[in-house]
Amino acid sequence: MTAHKSKNLSATTVTAEAVTKSDIVVVIVPVLIDNQYNVDYQLIDAAVKDIASGIKKGTLVIFETTIPPDDTQHRFGKKIEELSGLRLGEDFYLAYSPERVYSNRIIEDLKKYPKVVGGVNEKSLELAVKFYKNALHCELIEVSSIETAEFSKIAECVYRDVNIALANELAQFAETKGVNMSEVIVASNSQPYSHLHTPVIGVGGHCIPIYPYFFINKGLKQGMTRLARTINDRMANYAIAKIEKELGSLTDKNILILGLSYRENVKEPTKSTTLLLMDQLTNMRSNVFVNDPLFTNDEIKSYGASPLSLQDKFVSEIDVVILQAFHDAYTDLSFEEFKNCMLVLDGRNKLNKNEISSLGITYRSIGNEKPKEEL
C-alpha cells in the first residue's frame, strides 16, 4: 500500500503499455499441461505477443515461468524478435531465472534460495545479474547458458517426484513386511547421503505433477521420470484398495475426504489427489463428501463434490474418512462425532492413531502398519 501511494508501484491490465514504460520485464505467466499431457502455451504465448508489441530498444526480458528447455530463446525470444523487428541479444536482451519458491512462503524463499540466472548472451546475463542483486540481495548462481537455467528448474521437480515415488514404492513394500516406513526414513536419513522423502497418498500442485512432462515431451520418453509419474498418480488407487480390503464394496458408502487442496494450508486444487480419489469413488457409486476450510461450499461443489462441514450432524453418518491435505485446522480434529465411521485412511501419516483406534475406528496409513493378517 505504501509503495502504491508513493507511486513506486502501479498495476495495469494493458501489458503492452506497461512494457513500453519498462526497462525490465519479468514474465511469470503460468504454463501447465492439458488432459493429454501436452504443454499448454496459450496464456504465455498471448503475453509474449503483448510484450513484443510494447518492447523498446534496450529492454531486458526475464522469464521466470517454468518452461521446457529451449523455449525461452527459441520460442519466446524468437517470437518477440519476429513481431517487434528488434534483434535478440543486440536491441533487446533475454534471460531466464527460474522461480524457486514454495506456495505460502514466497517472500521468505526469494531471500533464502540462490537465484539461478542464465542469459542468451553475456550482456543479457550481466543485466539480469545486476537486476537481481539490486532487487533481492540474494545469492546468485550464474550458469553458462539460458538452457542450463531452464533445465535446472525442471530437474529439481523431477528429483522430488522420483524421490517421493521411491518412498511410496518402499512404503508399499514395507507394509507387506510389517515394517514401519516412518522409522525406516529416520534411520536411513541419519546417513548423510540418504535423503528419502515421505510416502504420501499422492503428489499434486502446479509443479511436481506437471513439469516432468516438459522433459518427457522433449524426448525423455522412458526411465525414472515417467515411472515416477505413474507410481505417484497410482497412490490414489492404492489408498482406495486399502479401504476396500478392509470394508469390501464401497457402493453407497459415505466417504469424507479432508482437503480439496493438493497440500496443507494452501488454497490450490491443481492436480490435487482429491480429484483422483473423487473420480474413482464416484465410479464405485460411493457418496463422496469433501471438507476444506480454505474453500467455500460453492467452490467445492464446482469440483463435483458435496461439501460437508465438520460441525454438520451428518458427520455421524460418515463411513470412511480420508485425510488428503493436513491443514492446520485438522490438527486438533476429534473423531468422537463420527459415530458410524469404520475406517480412517491417513494419507499424510499425521493423525493420532491411538486416539482414533480408541474410538473403535480402524486406522490405516501409508507405509506405517503391519499386514492385516498380522494385526
C-alpha positions in Angstrom: 0.0 0.0 0.0 2.9 2.4 0.8 4.6 1.6 -2.5 1.3 2.3 -4.3 0.7 5.6 -2.6 4.3 6.7 -3.3 3.7 5.7 -6.9 6.6 3.2 -6.8 4.1 0.5 -7.6 1.3 0.6 -10.2 -0.9 -2.1 -11.8 -2.5 -2.4 -15.2 -4.2 -5.0 -17.4 -2.7 -3.4 -20.5 0.5 -5.4 -20.9 1.9 -3.6 -24.0 1.5 -0.2 -22.3 3.3 -1.4 -19.2 6.1 -2.9 -21.3 6.6 0.4 -23.2 7.2 2.1 -19.8 9.6 -0.5 -18.5 13.3 -1.2 -18.8 13.0 -4.7 -17.4 10.1 -7.1 -18.0 9.8 -10.2 -15.7 7.5 -12.9 -17.1 5.8 -15.3 -14.6 2.8 -16.4 -16.6 1.8 -20.0 -15.8 2.4 -22.8 -18.2 0.6 -26.1 -17.5 -0.4 -29.2 -19.4 -3.7 -30.3 -20.9 -5.5 -33.5 -20.4 -3.3 -35.3 -22.9 -0.1 -34.1 -21.1 0.8 -31.7 -23.8 2.2 -28.3 -22.8 -0.4 -25.6 -22.8 1.2 -22.4 -24.0 -2.0 -20.3 -24.5 -1.5 -17.8 -21.7 2.2 -17.2 -22.1 2.1 -17.0 -25.9 -0.5 -14.2 -25.5 1.7 -12.4 -23.0 4.7 -12.7 -25.3 2.7 -11.1 -28.2 1.8 -8.2 -25.9 5.4 -7.8 -24.8 6.5 -7.7 -28.5 4.0 -5.0 -29.3 5.3 -2.8 -26.5 9.0 -3.5 -26.2 11.6 -0.8 -26.9 15.4 -0.9 -27.6 17.5 -1.8 -24.6 14.8 -3.7 -22.7 15.7 -6.8 -20.7 13.1 -9.6 -20.7 13.5 -12.2 -18.0 11.4 -15.4 -17.9 10.8 -17.0 -14.5 8.0 -19.3 -15.6 9.0 -23.0 -15.6 9.1 -24.0 -19.2 10.6 -26.7 -21.4 14.3 -26.3 -22.3 15.0 -24.1 -25.4 11.6 -22.3 -25.1 13.0 -19.0 -23.6 15.2 -18.4 -26.6 13.7 -20.4 -29.5 10.0 -20.0 -28.8 9.6 -16.7 -26.9 12.8 -14.8 -27.8 12.4 -15.5 -31.5 8.7 -14.5 -31.4 9.5 -11.2 -29.7 12.2 -10.6 -32.4 9.9 -11.6 -35.2 7.0 -9.4 -34.1 8.9 -6.4 -32.8 11.6 -6.2 -35.5 14.3 -5.8 -32.8 17.4 -8.0 -32.8 17.6 -10.6 -30.0 20.8 -10.0 -27.9 21.5 -6.7 -29.5 18.4 -4.5 -29.5 16.8 -6.3 -26.5 18.2 -8.7 -24.0 16.9 -12.1 -22.8 17.5 -14.1 -19.6 16.0 -16.9 -17.7 15.9 -17.2 -13.9 13.6 -20.0 -12.5 11.0 -19.1 -9.9 12.1 -21.2 -6.8 9.5 -20.5 -4.2 7.1 -22.5 -2.2 3.4 -21.5 -2.1 2.5 -19.7 1.1 6.1 -18.5 1.8 7.2 -16.7 -1.4 8.9 -13.7 0.1 10.8 -15.8 2.6 12.0 -18.1 -0.2 13.0 -15.3 -2.5 15.5 -14.1 0.1 16.6 -17.6 1.2 17.2 -19.6 -2.0 20.0 -18.8 -4.5 18.8 -17.2 -7.8 19.9 -19.2 -10.8 20.4 -17.0 -13.8 21.2 -17.7 -17.4 21.3 -15.3 -20.4 21.1 -15.6 -24.1 24.4 -13.8 -24.3 27.0 -12.1 -22.0 25.2 -8.8 -22.0 21.8 -10.3 -21.1 23.4 -12.3 -18.2 25.2 -9.2 -16.9 22.0 -7.1 -16.9 19.9 -9.9 -15.3 22.5 -10.4 -12.5 22.6 -6.7 -11.8 18.8 -6.6 -11.5 18.6 -9.5 -9.1 21.4 -8.2 -6.9 19.7 -4.9 -6.5 16.2 -6.2 -6.2 16.6 -9.3 -4.0 20.1 -9.1 -2.4 20.3 -12.8 -2.5 23.0 -15.3 -3.5 23.2 -15.7 -7.3 24.3 -18.7 -9.4 25.3 -17.7 -12.9 25.1 -20.6 -15.3 26.7 -20.9 -18.7 23.5 -20.8 -20.8 19.9 -20.0 -20.8 19.1 -23.7 -21.4 21.0 -24.7 -18.3 18.9 -22.4 -16.2 15.7 -23.8 -17.7 16.9 -27.4 -17.3 17.9 -26.9 -13.6 14.3 -26.0 -12.5 12.7 -29.0 -14.1 15.5 -31.2 -12.8 14.6 -30.0 -9.2 11.0 -31.1 -9.7 11.9 -34.4 -11.3 14.2 -35.2 -8.4 11.4 -34.6 -5.9 8.9 -36.6 -7.9 11.2 -39.5 -8.3 12.2 -39.4 -4.6 8.6 -39.4 -3.5 7.8 -42.2 -5.9 10.6 -44.2 -4.4 9.3 -43.6 -0.9 5.8 -44.6 -2.0 7.2 -47.8 -3.6 9.2 -48.7 -0.5 6.2 -47.9 1.8 4.0 -50.3 0.0 6.7 -53.0 0.2 7.3 -52.2 3.9 3.7 -52.9 4.6 4.0 -56.4 3.3 6.9 -57.0 5.6 5.4 -55.4 8.7 7.9 -52.6 8.7 7.2 -49.0 9.8 8.3 -46.8 6.9 8.5 -43.6 9.1 11.1 -45.3 11.3 13.0 -46.5 8.3 13.2 -42.9 7.0 14.6 -41.6 10.2 17.1 -44.4 10.5 18.2 -44.3 6.8 18.4 -40.5 6.7 20.8 -40.4 9.6 23.4 -41.4 7.0 24.3 -38.1 5.3 24.0 -39.5 1.7 20.4 -40.7 2.2 17.6 -38.3 1.6 14.4 -40.4 1.5 11.3 -38.4 1.2 8.0 -39.2 3.0 5.4 -41.5 1.4 2.1 -39.8 0.7 -1.3 -40.5 -0.8 -0.4 -38.6 -3.9 1.5 -35.7 -5.4 -0.4 -32.6 -6.5 0.1 -28.9 -7.4 1.2 -26.9 -10.4 4.8 -28.1 -10.2 5.8 -31.7 -9.5 3.0 -33.5 -11.4 3.4 -31.2 -14.4 7.0 -30.2 -15.0 8.3 -33.8 -15.6 6.2 -33.8 -18.8 8.3 -30.9 -20.0 11.2 -33.4 -20.2 9.0 -36.3 -21.3 7.6 -34.3 -24.2 11.0 -33.2 -25.3 12.3 -36.8 -25.7 12.8 -38.3 -22.3 10.2 -41.0 -23.1 11.3 -43.8 -20.8 13.0 -44.2 -17.4 12.5 -43.0 -13.9 11.0 -39.6 -14.8 7.9 -41.3 -16.5 7.8 -44.2 -14.0 7.7 -41.8 -11.0 4.7 -40.0 -12.5 2.9 -43.4 -12.9 3.7 -44.5 -9.3 2.6 -41.3 -7.7 -0.6 -41.0 -9.6 -1.5 -44.5 -8.7 -1.3 -43.8 -5.0 -4.9 -42.8 -5.1 -5.8 -46.3 -6.4 -3.6 -47.8 -3.7 -5.4 -45.9 -1.0 -8.8 -46.9 -2.2 -7.7 -50.5 -2.5 -6.6 -50.5 1.2 -10.1 -49.3 2.2 -11.7 -51.9 0.0 -9.6 -54.6 1.6 -11.0 -53.7 5.0 -14.6 -52.9 4.1 -15.4 -54.7 0.9 -17.6 -52.8 -1.6 -17.7 -49.1 -1.3 -21.0 -48.7 -3.1 -23.4 -46.4 -1.2 -20.7 -45.8 1.5 -20.5 -42.2 2.8 -16.8 -41.2 2.3 -15.4 -37.9 3.5 -12.2 -36.5 2.0 -10.4 -33.9 4.2 -8.7 -31.4 1.9 -9.5 -30.3 -1.6 -6.2 -28.5 -1.8 -3.2 -30.5 -3.1 -1.3 -29.9 0.2 -1.7 -28.3 3.6 -2.5 -24.7 4.2 -2.6 -23.6 0.6 -5.8 -22.9 -1.4 -4.7 -24.6 -4.6 -6.6 -27.6 -6.1 -4.4 -28.0 -9.2 -3.7 -31.7 -9.8 -4.9 -32.5 -6.2 -5.1 -36.2 -5.4 -8.6 -35.4 -4.0 -9.7 -35.1 -7.7 -8.4 -38.6 -8.5 -10.0 -40.0 -5.4 -13.3 -38.4 -6.2 -13.3 -39.8 -9.8 -12.7 -43.4 -8.6 -15.1 -43.3 -5.7 -17.8 -41.8 -7.8 -17.3 -44.6 -10.4 -17.7 -47.0 -7.4 -21.0 -45.3 -6.6 -19.8 -44.1 -3.3 -21.3 -40.9 -1.8 -18.4 -38.5 -1.8 -18.1 -35.5 0.5 -15.2 -33.0 0.8 -14.3 -30.7 3.6 -11.7 -27.9 3.2 -11.7 -24.8 5.4 -10.0 -22.8 2.7 -12.8 -23.2 0.1 -16.4 -22.1 0.1 -19.2 -24.6 -0.3 -19.8 -23.3 -3.9 -16.1 -23.7 -4.8 -16.2 -27.3 -3.5 -19.4 -28.0 -5.5 -17.7 -26.7 -8.6 -15.3 -29.6 -8.5 -18.2 -32.1 -8.4 -18.2 -32.9 -4.6 -20.7 -32.4 -1.9 -19.2 -30.0 0.8 -19.6 -31.1 4.4 -18.9 -29.0 7.5 -17.2 -30.9 10.4 -19.9 -29.3 12.6 -22.7 -30.8 10.5 -24.7 -33.5 12.2 -24.2 -35.7 9.1 -20.7 -36.5 10.1 -22.2 -39.2 12.3 -23.3 -40.9 9.0 -19.8 -40.9 7.5 -18.4 -44.5 6.9 -14.8 -43.6 5.9 -12.6 -40.6 6.3 -9.6 -40.0 4.0 -7.0 -37.3 5.0 -5.6 -35.9 1.9 -4.3 -32.4 2.9 -3.3 -31.9 6.5 -4.4 -28.3 7.1 -3.7 -26.7 10.4 -7.5 -26.8 11.0 -7.2 -30.6 11.3 -4.5 -30.6 13.9 -7.0 -31.0 16.8 -9.6 -32.8 14.9 -11.7 -35.1 17.1 -13.4 -38.1 15.6 -15.8 -38.6 18.5 -18.7 -37.3 16.4 -18.0 -39.8 13.6 -20.3 -42.4 15.3 -20.7 -44.5 12.2 -17.1 -44.3 10.9 -15.5 -47.6 10.3 -12.1 -46.6 8.9 -9.8 -43.6 8.7 -7.2 -43.6 5.9 -4.4 -41.2 7.0 -2.9 -40.2 3.6 -0.3 -37.9 5.2 0.6 -40.0 8.3 -0.3 -37.1 10.5 -3.3 -38.1 12.6 -3.4 -39.5 16.1 -3.6 -43.3 15.5 -4.1 -44.1 19.2 -6.9 -41.7 19.6 -8.7 -42.9 16.5 -8.2 -46.6 17.4 -9.5 -46.0 20.9 -12.9 -45.0 19.4 -13.2 -48.4 17.7 -12.3 -46.9 14.3 -9.8 -48.8 12.1 -6.8 -46.6 11.4 -4.8 -47.1 8.2 -1.9 -45.1 6.8 0.7 -45.1 4.0 3.6 -47.5 4.9 3.2 -47.5 8.7 1.4 -50.6 9.6 1.7 -54.4 9.6 -0.1 -56.6 7.1 -3.8 -57.2 8.0 -3.2 -60.9 8.8 -0.6 -60.0 11.4 -2.7 -57.4 13.3 
